[in-house]
C-alpha cells in the first residue's frame, strides 16, 4: 500500500488530464487544487519550525504540496541521503 504522501486526491480520469500528475518530473498538486485537501486522520499541520526546515526530508516524494507541512510526512516520510545534504 502506498504511503499517503504518494497518493493524489483525484481519480484516474482527472489525473490523466492534470498537468501535475506526471511521472517525468516532480510536479506536486498545488495548494489551491480542490483535490489536494487531506482529510486523513494522520494529517496534522505542523507549526514546528525545525520540522519545516529539516534539510534531510525528501520533499520531492510528496505528490501534494500540502504534505510538505504535514507532521506525519515530515516525521515519517523519506529522507535524503545524508552525504548529499
PyMOL Python script that loads the backbone (N, CA, C, O; Angstrom):
from pymol import cmd

cmd.read_pdbstr("""\
ATOM      1  N   UNK A   1       0.839  -1.176   0.000  1.00  0.00           N
ATOM      2  CA  UNK A   1       0.000   0.000   0.000  1.00  0.00           C
ATOM      3  C   UNK A   1       0.885   1.241   0.000  1.00  0.00           C
ATOM      4  O   UNK A   1       1.805   1.340   0.812  1.00  0.00           O
ATOM      5  N   UNK A   2       0.622   2.185  -0.894  1.00  0.00           N
ATOM      6  CA  UNK A   2       1.450   3.395  -0.943  1.00  0.00           C
ATOM      7  C   UNK A   2       1.241   4.276   0.286  1.00  0.00           C
ATOM      8  O   UNK A   2       0.177   4.264   0.905  1.00  0.00           O
ATOM      9  N   UNK A   3       2.266   5.031   0.621  1.00  0.00           N
ATOM     10  CA  UNK A   3       2.155   5.983   1.728  1.00  0.00           C
ATOM     11  C   UNK A   3       1.195   7.099   1.322  1.00  0.00           C
ATOM     12  O   UNK A   3       1.007   7.356   0.132  1.00  0.00           O
ATOM     13  N   UNK A   4       0.598   7.751   2.288  1.00  0.00           N
ATOM     14  CA  UNK A   4      -0.395   8.783   1.981  1.00  0.00           C
ATOM     15  C   UNK A   4       0.202   9.910   1.149  1.00  0.00           C
ATOM     16  O   UNK A   4      -0.509  10.495   0.332  1.00  0.00           O
ATOM     17  N   UNK A   5       1.472  10.236   1.323  1.00  0.00           N
ATOM     18  CA  UNK A   5       2.090  11.318   0.555  1.00  0.00           C
ATOM     19  C   UNK A   5       2.410  10.907  -0.884  1.00  0.00           C
ATOM     20  O   UNK A   5       2.898  11.720  -1.669  1.00  0.00           O
ATOM     21  N   UNK A   6       2.138   9.654  -1.227  1.00  0.00           N
ATOM     22  CA  UNK A   6       2.324   9.179  -2.597  1.00  0.00           C
ATOM     23  C   UNK A   6       1.008   9.111  -3.365  1.00  0.00           C
ATOM     24  O   UNK A   6       0.977   8.657  -4.509  1.00  0.00           O
ATOM     25  N   UNK A   7      -0.083   9.564  -2.737  1.00  0.00           N
ATOM     26  CA  UNK A   7      -1.408   9.453  -3.336  1.00  0.00           C
ATOM     27  C   UNK A   7      -2.002  10.835  -3.589  1.00  0.00           C
ATOM     28  O   UNK A   7      -2.074  11.671  -2.688  1.00  0.00           O
ATOM     29  N   UNK A   8      -2.421  11.055  -4.819  1.00  0.00           N
ATOM     30  CA  UNK A   8      -3.112  12.304  -5.147  1.00  0.00           C
ATOM     31  C   UNK A   8      -4.565  12.178  -4.710  1.00  0.00           C
ATOM     32  O   UNK A   8      -5.026  11.080  -4.399  1.00  0.00           O
ATOM     33  N   UNK A   9      -5.277  13.277  -4.683  1.00  0.00           N
ATOM     34  CA  UNK A   9      -6.664  13.261  -4.243  1.00  0.00           C
ATOM     35  C   UNK A   9      -7.662  13.068  -5.362  1.00  0.00           C
ATOM     36  O   UNK A   9      -8.857  12.909  -5.110  1.00  0.00           O
ATOM     37  N   UNK A  10      -7.186  13.078  -6.605  1.00  0.00           N
ATOM     38  CA  UNK A  10      -8.107  12.960  -7.731  1.00  0.00           C
ATOM     39  C   UNK A  10      -8.149  11.518  -8.242  1.00  0.00           C
ATOM     40  O   UNK A  10      -7.267  10.712  -7.944  1.00  0.00           O
ATOM     41  N   UNK A  11      -9.184  11.216  -9.009  1.00  0.00           N
ATOM     42  CA  UNK A  11      -9.301   9.864  -9.543  1.00  0.00           C
ATOM     43  C   UNK A  11      -8.463   9.705 -10.816  1.00  0.00           C
ATOM     44  O   UNK A  11      -7.832  10.659 -11.270  1.00  0.00           O
ATOM     45  N   UNK A  12      -8.459   8.523 -11.377  1.00  0.00           N
ATOM     46  CA  UNK A  12      -7.610   8.212 -12.536  1.00  0.00           C
ATOM     47  C   UNK A  12      -7.937   9.083 -13.749  1.00  0.00           C
ATOM     48  O   UNK A  12      -7.030   9.526 -14.453  1.00  0.00           O
ATOM     49  N   UNK A  13      -9.211   9.329 -13.995  1.00  0.00           N
ATOM     50  CA  UNK A  13      -9.612  10.148 -15.147  1.00  0.00           C
ATOM     51  C   UNK A  13      -9.136  11.590 -14.988  1.00  0.00           C
ATOM     52  O   UNK A  13      -8.654  12.196 -15.945  1.00  0.00           O
ATOM     53  N   UNK A  14      -9.271  12.131 -13.793  1.00  0.00           N
ATOM     54  CA  UNK A  14      -8.808  13.505 -13.546  1.00  0.00           C
ATOM     55  C   UNK A  14      -7.287  13.578 -13.616  1.00  0.00           C
ATOM     56  O   UNK A  14      -6.738  14.541 -14.152  1.00  0.00           O
ATOM     57  N   UNK A  15      -6.606  12.575 -13.084  1.00  0.00           N
ATOM     58  CA  UNK A  15      -5.142  12.553 -13.151  1.00  0.00           C
ATOM     59  C   UNK A  15      -4.635  12.543 -14.582  1.00  0.00           C
ATOM     60  O   UNK A  15      -3.586  13.113 -14.880  1.00  0.00           O
ATOM     61  N   UNK A  16      -5.379  11.893 -15.464  1.00  0.00           N
ATOM     62  CA  UNK A  16      -4.985  11.837 -16.875  1.00  0.00           C
ATOM     63  C   UNK A  16      -5.008  13.220 -17.518  1.00  0.00           C
ATOM     64  O   UNK A  16      -4.275  13.468 -18.475  1.00  0.00           O
ATOM     65  N   UNK A  17      -5.834  14.113 -17.006  1.00  0.00           N
ATOM     66  CA  UNK A  17      -5.945  15.469 -17.547  1.00  0.00           C
ATOM     67  C   UNK A  17      -5.115  16.502 -16.787  1.00  0.00           C
ATOM     68  O   UNK A  17      -4.907  17.613 -17.275  1.00  0.00           O
ATOM     69  N   UNK A  18      -4.652  16.149 -15.622  1.00  0.00           N
ATOM     70  CA  UNK A  18      -3.947  17.097 -14.753  1.00  0.00           C
ATOM     71  C   UNK A  18      -2.493  17.280 -15.184  1.00  0.00           C
ATOM     72  O   UNK A  18      -1.770  16.298 -15.354  1.00  0.00           O
ATOM     73  N   UNK A  19      -2.062  18.526 -15.361  1.00  0.00           N
ATOM     74  CA  UNK A  19      -0.661  18.760 -15.742  1.00  0.00           C
ATOM     75  C   UNK A  19       0.334  18.434 -14.634  1.00  0.00           C
ATOM     76  O   UNK A  19       1.532  18.323 -14.896  1.00  0.00           O
ATOM     77  N   UNK A  20      -0.141  18.279 -13.406  1.00  0.00           N
ATOM     78  CA  UNK A  20       0.758  17.983 -12.286  1.00  0.00           C
ATOM     79  C   UNK A  20       0.939  16.486 -12.055  1.00  0.00           C
ATOM     80  O   UNK A  20       1.887  16.074 -11.387  1.00  0.00           O
ATOM     81  N   UNK A  21       0.057  15.684 -12.591  1.00  0.00           N
ATOM     82  CA  UNK A  21       0.131  14.234 -12.402  1.00  0.00           C
ATOM     83  C   UNK A  21       1.020  13.617 -13.477  1.00  0.00           C
ATOM     84  O   UNK A  21       0.558  12.842 -14.314  1.00  0.00           O
ATOM     85  N   UNK A  22       2.274  13.966 -13.442  1.00  0.00           N
ATOM     86  CA  UNK A  22       3.230  13.465 -14.422  1.00  0.00           C
ATOM     87  C   UNK A  22       4.350  12.710 -13.726  1.00  0.00           C
ATOM     88  O   UNK A  22       4.760  13.069 -12.623  1.00  0.00           O
ATOM     89  N   UNK A  23       4.830  11.690 -14.358  1.00  0.00           N
ATOM     90  CA  UNK A  23       5.944  10.922 -13.797  1.00  0.00           C
ATOM     91  C   UNK A  23       7.285  11.454 -14.280  1.00  0.00           C
ATOM     92  O   UNK A  23       8.327  11.092 -13.734  1.00  0.00           O
ATOM     93  N   UNK A  24       7.270  12.311 -15.299  1.00  0.00           N
ATOM     94  CA  UNK A  24       8.506  12.786 -15.916  1.00  0.00           C
ATOM     95  C   UNK A  24       9.313  13.695 -14.993  1.00  0.00           C
ATOM     96  O   UNK A  24      10.543  13.697 -15.043  1.00  0.00           O
ATOM     97  N   UNK A  25       8.640  14.451 -14.169  1.00  0.00           N
ATOM     98  CA  UNK A  25       9.333  15.366 -13.262  1.00  0.00           C
ATOM     99  C   UNK A  25       8.479  15.593 -12.025  1.00  0.00           C
ATOM    100  O   UNK A  25       7.284  15.295 -12.018  1.00  0.00           O
ATOM    101  N   UNK A  26       9.101  16.124 -10.980  1.00  0.00           N
ATOM    102  CA  UNK A  26       8.354  16.400  -9.759  1.00  0.00           C
ATOM    103  C   UNK A  26       7.460  17.605 -10.001  1.00  0.00           C
ATOM    104  O   UNK A  26       7.943  18.699 -10.297  1.00  0.00           O
ATOM    105  N   UNK A  27       6.180  17.402  -9.877  1.00  0.00           N
ATOM    106  CA  UNK A  27       5.201  18.461 -10.083  1.00  0.00           C
ATOM    107  C   UNK A  27       4.023  18.190  -9.155  1.00  0.00           C
ATOM    108  O   UNK A  27       3.009  17.633  -9.575  1.00  0.00           O
ATOM    109  N   UNK A  28       4.159  18.585  -7.893  1.00  0.00           N
ATOM    110  CA  UNK A  28       3.123  18.261  -6.915  1.00  0.00           C
ATOM    111  C   UNK A  28       1.832  19.042  -7.141  1.00  0.00           C
ATOM    112  O   UNK A  28       1.831  20.108  -7.757  1.00  0.00           O
ATOM    113  N   UNK A  29       0.746  18.494  -6.635  1.00  0.00           N
ATOM    114  CA  UNK A  29      -0.536  19.191  -6.662  1.00  0.00           C
ATOM    115  C   UNK A  29      -0.388  20.483  -5.859  1.00  0.00           C
ATOM    116  O   UNK A  29       0.186  20.493  -4.770  1.00  0.00           O
ATOM    117  N   UNK A  30      -0.906  21.551  -6.409  1.00  0.00           N
ATOM    118  CA  UNK A  30      -0.802  22.847  -5.750  1.00  0.00           C
ATOM    119  C   UNK A  30      -1.808  22.974  -4.615  1.00  0.00           C
ATOM    120  O   UNK A  30      -2.806  22.255  -4.580  1.00  0.00           O
ATOM    121  N   UNK A  31      -1.549  23.877  -3.700  1.00  0.00           N
ATOM    122  CA  UNK A  31      -2.421  24.047  -2.543  1.00  0.00           C
ATOM    123  C   UNK A  31      -3.829  24.493  -2.905  1.00  0.00           C
ATOM    124  O   UNK A  31      -4.772  24.228  -2.159  1.00  0.00           O
ATOM    125  N   UNK A  32      -3.985  25.173  -4.053  1.00  0.00           N
ATOM    126  CA  UNK A  32      -5.314  25.670  -4.406  1.00  0.00           C
ATOM    127  C   UNK A  32      -6.150  24.662  -5.199  1.00  0.00           C
ATOM    128  O   UNK A  32      -7.278  24.974  -5.582  1.00  0.00           O
ATOM    129  N   UNK A  33      -5.627  23.468  -5.452  1.00  0.00           N
ATOM    130  CA  UNK A  33      -6.408  22.427  -6.125  1.00  0.00           C
ATOM    131  C   UNK A  33      -7.442  21.881  -5.140  1.00  0.00           C
ATOM    132  O   UNK A  33      -7.123  21.587  -3.988  1.00  0.00           O
ATOM    133  N   UNK A  34      -8.679  21.750  -5.608  1.00  0.00           N
ATOM    134  CA  UNK A  34      -9.732  21.286  -4.704  1.00  0.00           C
ATOM    135  C   UNK A  34      -9.543  19.833  -4.255  1.00  0.00           C
ATOM    136  O   UNK A  34     -10.192  19.402  -3.302  1.00  0.00           O
ATOM    137  N   UNK A  35      -8.674  19.076  -4.917  1.00  0.00           N
ATOM    138  CA  UNK A  35      -8.450  17.672  -4.556  1.00  0.00           C
ATOM    139  C   UNK A  35      -7.191  17.474  -3.711  1.00  0.00           C
ATOM    140  O   UNK A  35      -6.825  16.341  -3.398  1.00  0.00           O
ATOM    141  N   UNK A  36      -6.535  18.558  -3.346  1.00  0.00           N
ATOM    142  CA  UNK A  36      -5.311  18.434  -2.570  1.00  0.00           C
ATOM    143  C   UNK A  36      -5.570  18.434  -1.065  1.00  0.00           C
ATOM    144  O   UNK A  36      -4.665  18.155  -0.279  1.00  0.00           O
ATOM    145  N   UNK A  37      -6.787  18.743  -0.668  1.00  0.00           N
ATOM    146  CA  UNK A  37      -7.130  18.742   0.754  1.00  0.00           C
ATOM    147  C   UNK A  37      -6.968  17.327   1.310  1.00  0.00           C
ATOM    148  O   UNK A  37      -7.429  16.358   0.705  1.00  0.00           O
ATOM    149  N   UNK A  38      -6.322  17.219   2.443  1.00  0.00           N
ATOM    150  CA  UNK A  38      -6.108  15.907   3.057  1.00  0.00           C
ATOM    151  C   UNK A  38      -6.998  15.781   4.290  1.00  0.00           C
ATOM    152  O   UNK A  38      -6.877  16.555   5.240  1.00  0.00           O
ATOM    153  N   UNK A  39      -7.884  14.803   4.260  1.00  0.00           N
ATOM    154  CA  UNK A  39      -8.766  14.581   5.408  1.00  0.00           C
ATOM    155  C   UNK A  39      -8.425  13.291   6.145  1.00  0.00           C
ATOM    156  O   UNK A  39      -9.234  12.765   6.909  1.00  0.00           O
ATOM    157  N   UNK A  40      -7.217  12.788   5.906  1.00  0.00           N
ATOM    158  CA  UNK A  40      -6.793  11.580   6.608  1.00  0.00           C
ATOM    159  C   UNK A  40      -6.555  11.890   8.086  1.00  0.00           C
ATOM    160  O   UNK A  40      -6.121  12.992   8.420  1.00  0.00           O
ATOM    161  N   UNK A  41      -6.830  10.944   8.963  1.00  0.00           N
ATOM    162  CA  UNK A  41      -6.682  11.208  10.403  1.00  0.00           C
ATOM    163  C   UNK A  41      -5.237  11.494  10.811  1.00  0.00           C
ATOM    164  O   UNK A  41      -5.009  12.162  11.820  1.00  0.00           O
ATOM    165  N   UNK A  42      -4.265  11.007  10.053  1.00  0.00           N
ATOM    166  CA  UNK A  42      -2.865  11.241  10.407  1.00  0.00           C
ATOM    167  C   UNK A  42      -2.353  12.602   9.932  1.00  0.00           C
ATOM    168  O   UNK A  42      -1.224  12.978  10.246  1.00  0.00           O
ATOM    169  N   UNK A  43      -3.171  13.345   9.179  1.00  0.00           N
ATOM    170  CA  UNK A  43      -2.741  14.653   8.675  1.00  0.00           C
ATOM    171  C   UNK A  43      -2.877  15.707   9.766  1.00  0.00           C
ATOM    172  O   UNK A  43      -3.976  15.991  10.243  1.00  0.00           O
ATOM    173  N   UNK A  44      -1.752  16.277  10.146  1.00  0.00           N
ATOM    174  CA  UNK A  44      -1.706  17.358  11.129  1.00  0.00           C
ATOM    175  C   UNK A  44      -0.734  18.405  10.604  1.00  0.00           C
ATOM    176  O   UNK A  44       0.440  18.113  10.375  1.00  0.00           O
ATOM    177  N   UNK A  45      -1.227  19.624  10.416  1.00  0.00           N
ATOM    178  CA  UNK A  45      -0.345  20.714  10.004  1.00  0.00           C
ATOM    179  C   UNK A  45       0.601  21.020  11.154  1.00  0.00           C
ATOM    180  O   UNK A  45       0.164  21.214  12.289  1.00  0.00           O
ATOM    181  N   UNK A  46       1.889  21.063  10.865  1.00  0.00           N
ATOM    182  CA  UNK A  46       2.857  21.316  11.930  1.00  0.00           C
ATOM    183  C   UNK A  46       3.144  22.811  12.062  1.00  0.00           C
ATOM    184  O   UNK A  46       3.034  23.572  11.101  1.00  0.00           O
ATOM    185  N   UNK A  47       3.504  23.196  13.247  1.00  0.00           N
ATOM    186  CA  UNK A  47       3.989  24.551  13.499  1.00  0.00           C
ATOM    187  C   UNK A  47       5.437  24.501  13.983  1.00  0.00           C
ATOM    188  O   UNK A  47       6.015  25.521  14.360  1.00  0.00           O
ATOM    189  N   UNK A  48       6.010  23.301  13.968  1.00  0.00           N
ATOM    190  CA  UNK A  48       7.379  23.084  14.422  1.00  0.00           C
ATOM    191  C   UNK A  48       8.349  23.548  13.329  1.00  0.00           C
ATOM    192  O   UNK A  48       8.482  22.897  12.293  1.00  0.00           O
ATOM    193  N   UNK A  49       9.010  24.653  13.563  1.00  0.00           N
ATOM    194  CA  UNK A  49       9.918  25.230  12.572  1.00  0.00           C
ATOM    195  C   UNK A  49      11.081  24.292  12.245  1.00  0.00           C
ATOM    196  O   UNK A  49      11.544  24.250  11.105  1.00  0.00           O
ATOM    197  N   UNK A  50      11.549  23.547  13.234  1.00  0.00           N
ATOM    198  CA  UNK A  50      12.639  22.592  12.985  1.00  0.00           C
ATOM    199  C   UNK A  50      12.213  21.523  11.984  1.00  0.00           C
ATOM    200  O   UNK A  50      12.999  21.136  11.118  1.00  0.00           O
ATOM    201  N   UNK A  51      10.992  21.049  12.093  1.00  0.00           N
ATOM    202  CA  UNK A  51      10.489  20.062  11.132  1.00  0.00           C
ATOM    203  C   UNK A  51      10.335  20.689   9.744  1.00  0.00           C
ATOM    204  O   UNK A  51      10.728  20.096   8.740  1.00  0.00           O
ATOM    205  N   UNK A  52       9.767  21.878   9.700  1.00  0.00           N
ATOM    206  CA  UNK A  52       9.543  22.543   8.415  1.00  0.00           C
ATOM    207  C   UNK A  52      10.841  22.823   7.662  1.00  0.00           C
ATOM    208  O   UNK A  52      10.864  22.818   6.431  1.00  0.00           O
ATOM    209  N   UNK A  53      11.913  23.065   8.401  1.00  0.00           N
ATOM    210  CA  UNK A  53      13.197  23.405   7.779  1.00  0.00           C
ATOM    211  C   UNK A  53      14.189  22.247   7.729  1.00  0.00           C
ATOM    212  O   UNK A  53      15.327  22.435   7.297  1.00  0.00           O
ATOM    213  N   UNK A  54      13.789  21.071   8.153  1.00  0.00           N
ATOM    214  CA  UNK A  54      14.680  19.906   8.185  1.00  0.00           C
ATOM    215  C   UNK A  54      15.217  19.607   6.774  1.00  0.00           C
ATOM    216  O   UNK A  54      14.442  19.275   5.877  1.00  0.00           O
ATOM    217  N   UNK A  55      16.525  19.723   6.579  1.00  0.00           N
ATOM    218  CA  UNK A  55      17.097  19.527   5.241  1.00  0.00           C
ATOM    219  C   UNK A  55      17.209  18.062   4.821  1.00  0.00           C
ATOM    220  O   UNK A  55      17.561  17.782   3.675  1.00  0.00           O
ATOM    221  N   UNK A  56      16.921  17.127   5.718  1.00  0.00           N
ATOM    222  CA  UNK A  56      17.064  15.705   5.375  1.00  0.00           C
ATOM    223  C   UNK A  56      15.796  15.099   4.783  1.00  0.00           C
ATOM    224  O   UNK A  56      15.819  13.954   4.331  1.00  0.00           O
ATOM    225  N   UNK A  57      14.698  15.837   4.776  1.00  0.00           N
ATOM    226  CA  UNK A  57      13.427  15.319   4.254  1.00  0.00           C
ATOM    227  C   UNK A  57      13.420  15.409   2.732  1.00  0.00           C
ATOM    228  O   UNK A  57      13.737  16.453   2.161  1.00  0.00           O
ATOM    229  N   UNK A  58      13.064  14.328   2.092  1.00  0.00           N
ATOM    230  CA  UNK A  58      12.974  14.306   0.624  1.00  0.00           C
ATOM    231  C   UNK A  58      11.579  14.760   0.204  1.00  0.00           C
ATOM    232  O   UNK A  58      10.683  13.942  -0.005  1.00  0.00           O
ATOM    233  N   UNK A  59      11.412  16.060   0.086  1.00  0.00           N
ATOM    234  CA  UNK A  59      10.111  16.650  -0.230  1.00  0.00           C
ATOM    235  C   UNK A  59       9.634  16.307  -1.637  1.00  0.00           C
ATOM    236  O   UNK A  59       8.445  16.436  -1.929  1.00  0.00           O
ATOM    237  N   UNK A  60      10.519  15.882  -2.495  1.00  0.00           N
ATOM    238  CA  UNK A  60      10.121  15.528  -3.855  1.00  0.00           C
ATOM    239  C   UNK A  60       9.391  14.191  -3.914  1.00  0.00           C
ATOM    240  O   UNK A  60       8.939  13.788  -4.986  1.00  0.00           O
ATOM    241  N   UNK A  61       9.269  13.507  -2.809  1.00  0.00           N
ATOM    242  CA  UNK A  61       8.484  12.266  -2.742  1.00  0.00           C
ATOM    243  C   UNK A  61       7.015  12.555  -2.450  1.00  0.00           C
ATOM    244  O   UNK A  61       6.175  11.661  -2.550  1.00  0.00           O
ATOM    245  N   UNK A  62       6.703  13.797  -2.088  1.00  0.00           N
ATOM    246  CA  UNK A  62       5.313  14.182  -1.814  1.00  0.00           C
ATOM    247  C   UNK A  62       4.651  14.600  -3.121  1.00  0.00           C
ATOM    248  O   UNK A  62       5.189  15.429  -3.855  1.00  0.00           O
ATOM    249  N   UNK A  63       3.491  14.031  -3.413  1.00  0.00           N
ATOM    250  CA  UNK A  63       2.800  14.374  -4.654  1.00  0.00           C
ATOM    251  C   UNK A  63       1.859  15.563  -4.476  1.00  0.00           C
ATOM    252  O   UNK A  63       1.289  16.056  -5.449  1.00  0.00           O
ATOM    253  N   UNK A  64       1.696  16.025  -3.237  1.00  0.00           N
ATOM    254  CA  UNK A  64       0.867  17.201  -2.969  1.00  0.00           C
ATOM    255  C   UNK A  64       1.661  18.169  -2.099  1.00  0.00           C
ATOM    256  O   UNK A  64       2.357  17.751  -1.173  1.00  0.00           O
ATOM    257  N   UNK A  65       1.556  19.448  -2.396  1.00  0.00           N
ATOM    258  CA  UNK A  65       2.272  20.459  -1.610  1.00  0.00           C
ATOM    259  C   UNK A  65       1.832  20.452  -0.148  1.00  0.00           C
ATOM    260  O   UNK A  65       2.633  20.755   0.737  1.00  0.00           O
ATOM    261  N   UNK A  66       0.580  20.114   0.114  1.00  0.00           N
ATOM    262  CA  UNK A  66       0.076  20.114   1.477  1.00  0.00           C
ATOM    263  C   UNK A  66       0.847  19.115   2.351  1.00  0.00           C
ATOM    264  O   UNK A  66       0.912  19.286   3.569  1.00  0.00           O
ATOM    265  N   UNK A  67       1.422  18.093   1.750  1.00  0.00           N
ATOM    266  CA  UNK A  67       2.198  17.106   2.512  1.00  0.00           C
ATOM    267  C   UNK A  67       3.468  17.727   3.108  1.00  0.00           C
ATOM    268  O   UNK A  67       3.955  17.273   4.143  1.00  0.00           O
ATOM    269  N   UNK A  68       3.991  18.746   2.464  1.00  0.00           N
ATOM    270  CA  UNK A  68       5.252  19.350   2.914  1.00  0.00           C
ATOM    271  C   UNK A  68       5.118  20.124   4.217  1.00  0.00           C
ATOM    272  O   UNK A  68       6.123  20.561   4.777  1.00  0.00           O
ATOM    273  N   UNK A  69       3.902  20.300   4.709  1.00  0.00           N
ATOM    274  CA  UNK A  69       3.691  20.923   6.013  1.00  0.00           C
ATOM    275  C   UNK A  69       2.988  19.969   6.981  1.00  0.00           C
ATOM    276  O   UNK A  69       2.592  20.364   8.077  1.00  0.00           O
ATOM    277  N   UNK A  70       2.841  18.727   6.568  1.00  0.00           N
ATOM    278  CA  UNK A  70       2.165  17.720   7.398  1.00  0.00           C
ATOM    279  C   UNK A  70       3.166  17.052   8.340  1.00  0.00           C
ATOM    280  O   UNK A  70       4.215  16.568   7.915  1.00  0.00           O
ATOM    281  N   UNK A  71       2.825  17.037   9.604  1.00  0.00           N
ATOM    282  CA  UNK A  71       3.700  16.451  10.618  1.00  0.00           C
ATOM    283  C   UNK A  71       3.985  14.971  10.344  1.00  0.00           C
ATOM    284  O   UNK A  71       5.103  14.506  10.565  1.00  0.00           O
ATOM    285  N   UNK A  72       2.989  14.237   9.868  1.00  0.00           N
ATOM    286  CA  UNK A  72       3.170  12.821   9.565  1.00  0.00           C
ATOM    287  C   UNK A  72       4.238  12.638   8.479  1.00  0.00           C
ATOM    288  O   UNK A  72       5.130  11.803   8.625  1.00  0.00           O
ATOM    289  N   UNK A  73       4.152  13.403   7.407  1.00  0.00           N
ATOM    290  CA  UNK A  73       5.149  13.309   6.337  1.00  0.00           C
ATOM    291  C   UNK A  73       6.518  13.762   6.824  1.00  0.00           C
ATOM    292  O   UNK A  73       7.522  13.101   6.560  1.00  0.00           O
ATOM    293  N   UNK A  74       6.564  14.880   7.532  1.00  0.00           N
ATOM    294  CA  UNK A  74       7.845  15.428   7.973  1.00  0.00           C
ATOM    295  C   UNK A  74       8.566  14.511   8.960  1.00  0.00           C
ATOM    296  O   UNK A  74       9.796  14.473   8.987  1.00  0.00           O
ATOM    297  N   UNK A  75       7.812  13.779   9.763  1.00  0.00           N
ATOM    298  CA  UNK A  75       8.429  12.868  10.731  1.00  0.00           C
ATOM    299  C   UNK A  75       8.682  11.483  10.152  1.00  0.00           C
ATOM    300  O   UNK A  75       9.672  10.844  10.508  1.00  0.00           O
ATOM    301  N   UNK A  76       7.811  11.005   9.268  1.00  0.00           N
ATOM    302  CA  UNK A  76       7.871   9.612   8.812  1.00  0.00           C
ATOM    303  C   UNK A  76       8.181   9.445   7.336  1.00  0.00           C
ATOM    304  O   UNK A  76       8.340   8.322   6.856  1.00  0.00           O
ATOM    305  N   UNK A  77       8.267  10.540   6.622  1.00  0.00           N
ATOM    306  CA  UNK A  77       8.493  10.472   5.181  1.00  0.00           C
ATOM    307  C   UNK A  77       9.925  10.094   4.823  1.00  0.00           C
ATOM    308  O   UNK A  77      10.776   9.941   5.699  1.00  0.00           O
ATOM    309  N   UNK A  78      10.175   9.949   3.541  1.00  0.00           N
ATOM    310  CA  UNK A  78      11.501   9.542   3.072  1.00  0.00           C
ATOM    311  C   UNK A  78      12.563  10.606   3.353  1.00  0.00           C
ATOM    312  O   UNK A  78      12.283  11.804   3.401  1.00  0.00           O
ATOM    313  N   UNK A  79      13.743  10.138   3.529  1.00  0.00           N
ATOM    314  CA  UNK A  79      14.884  11.008   3.826  1.00  0.00           C
ATOM    315  C   UNK A  79      15.860  11.002   2.664  1.00  0.00           C
ATOM    316  O   UNK A  79      15.965  10.036   1.908  1.00  0.00           O
ATOM    317  N   UNK A  80      16.566  12.107   2.551  1.00  0.00           N
ATOM    318  CA  UNK A  80      17.635  12.205   1.560  1.00  0.00           C
ATOM    319  C   UNK A  80      18.860  11.490   2.109  1.00  0.00           C
ATOM    320  O   UNK A  80      18.998  11.304   3.318  1.00  0.00           O
ATOM    321  N   UNK A  81      19.727  11.103   1.223  1.00  0.00           N
ATOM    322  CA  UNK A  81      20.997  10.521   1.616  1.00  0.00           C
ATOM    323  C   UNK A  81      21.777  11.606   2.375  1.00  0.00           C
ATOM    324  O   UNK A  81      22.035  12.679   1.830  1.00  0.00           O
ATOM    325  N   UNK A  82      22.143  11.334   3.600  1.00  0.00           N
ATOM    326  CA  UNK A  82      22.791  12.326   4.456  1.00  0.00           C
ATOM    327  C   UNK A  82      24.062  12.880   3.815  1.00  0.00           C
ATOM    328  O   UNK A  82      24.375  14.056   3.999  1.00  0.00           O
ATOM    329  N   UNK A  83      24.793  12.065   3.073  1.00  0.00           N
ATOM    330  CA  UNK A  83      26.035  12.545   2.465  1.00  0.00           C
ATOM    331  C   UNK A  83      25.785  13.558   1.353  1.00  0.00           C
ATOM    332  O   UNK A  83      26.699  14.290   0.973  1.00  0.00           O
ATOM    333  N   UNK A  84      24.530  13.616   0.812  1.00  0.00           N
ATOM    334  CA  UNK A  84      24.238  14.565  -0.256  1.00  0.00           C
ATOM    335  C   UNK A  84      23.699  15.889   0.276  1.00  0.00           C
ATOM    336  O   UNK A  84      23.487  16.823  -0.497  1.00  0.00           O
ATOM    337  N   UNK A  85      23.472  15.981   1.602  1.00  0.00           N
ATOM    338  CA  UNK A  85      22.928  17.205   2.194  1.00  0.00           C
ATOM    339  C   UNK A  85      24.042  18.150   2.542  1.00  0.00           C
ATOM    340  O   UNK A  85      23.790  19.241   3.053  1.00  0.00           O
TER     341      UNK A  85
END
""", "prot")
cmd.dss("prot")
cmd.show_as("cartoon", "prot")
cmd.util.cbc("prot")
cmd.orient("prot")
